[in-house]
Amino acid sequence: MSARIYQPARSTTQSGTSKSNHWVLEHVNESGRDVDPLMGWTSSADTQAQVRIRFPTKEAALDYAQEHGIDAVVTDPHKRKPNIRPGGYGENFATNRRGAWTH
């Protein structure tokens, strides 16, 4: 049984980092998926592929995998460099702007 441990990316529609500070252990689908001929639904006989377990730290996820004999592959996140301007958002409305104010 194998799994992957990763930290989920933040939501693309929001600028915040909510729900992205935890680590997830997700089982890899051992058997292939089949398409039901009648309904056209995709199904699998492996129910472990539906399991996602959340952990507060990467070490906690690795400890869980080691205790239960799960071969885990860790994928470290690619952190984005923060874009911090000296004046912040208020700089857009400053009275001492150098350029002309346009919309």
C-alpha positions in Angstrom: 0.0 0.0 0.0 1.4 3.4 -1.0 0.4 6.9 -0.3 1.6 10.5 -0.9 2.0 13.2 1.6 1.6 16.8 0.5 0.5 20.2 1.6 -2.5 21.4 -0.4 -2.2 24.6 -2.4 -4.2 27.6 -1.5 -7.5 28.3 -3.3 -6.8 30.0 -6.7 -9.9 32.3 -6.3 -8.8 33.7 -2.9 -5.6 35.6 -1.8 -5.7 34.1 1.7 -3.9 30.9 2.8 -6.9 29.4 4.7 -7.1 25.6 4.7 -3.6 25.2 3.4 -1.6 25.0 6.6 -2.2 21.3 7.1 -0.6 18.2 5.5 -2.6 15.5 3.7 -2.0 11.8 3.4 -3.7 10.4 0.3 -3.7 6.8 -0.7 -2.7 6.0 -4.3 -5.1 4.0 -6.3 -3.6 0.5 -6.6 -6.1 -0.9 -9.2 -7.1 0.9 -12.3 -10.5 2.7 -12.7 -13.3 1.1 -14.7 -16.1 2.8 -16.6 -19.5 1.4 -16.0 -21.0 0.4 -19.3 -24.6 1.2 -18.4 -24.3 4.6 -16.6 -20.8 5.7 -17.7 -19.6 6.3 -14.2 -16.0 5.9 -13.3 -15.5 3.4 -10.5 -12.7 1.5 -8.7 -12.5 -1.5 -6.5 -9.9 0.2 -4.3 -11.7 2.0 -1.5 -8.5 3.3 0.1 -8.1 5.7 -2.8 -11.1 7.6 -1.3 -9.3 8.2 2.0 -7.7 11.5 2.8 -6.3 12.1 6.3 -5.3 15.5 7.5 -2.4 16.2 9.8 -1.1 19.4 11.5 2.6 18.7 10.5 4.5 16.7 8.0 6.2 14.7 10.8 2.8 13.6 12.2 1.8 12.3 8.7 5.1 10.5 8.3 4.8 8.9 11.8 1.3 7.7 11.0 2.5 6.2 7.7 5.4 4.5 9.4 3.1 3.1 12.2 0.7 1.6 9.7 3.3 0.3 7.2 2.4 2.7 4.4 5.1 3.5 1.8 4.7 7.3 1.7 6.2 9.7 -0.8 6.5 13.3 0.5 6.0 16.2 -1.9 7.2 19.5 -0.5 5.3 22.6 -1.4 6.7 25.4 -3.6 6.2 28.5 -1.6 5.6 31.8 -3.3 7.8 34.8 -2.4 5.7 37.4 -0.7 4.9 40.6 -2.6 5.2 43.3 0.0 5.3 46.9 -1.1 6.7 49.6 1.3 3.5 51.6 1.3 1.1 48.7 0.9 -2.4 49.3 -0.6 -2.6 52.8 0.8 0.2 53.8 -1.5 -2.3 53.8 -4.4 -4.2 56.7 -2.7 -1.3 58.7 -1.3 -1.3 62.5 -1.8 2.4 62.5 -2.6 2.3 60.4 -5.7 4.8 61.1 -8.4 2.6 60.1 -11.4 -0.7 61.4 -12.5 -3.8 59.8 -10.9 -5.7 57.8 -13.5 -8.4 55.2 -13.5 
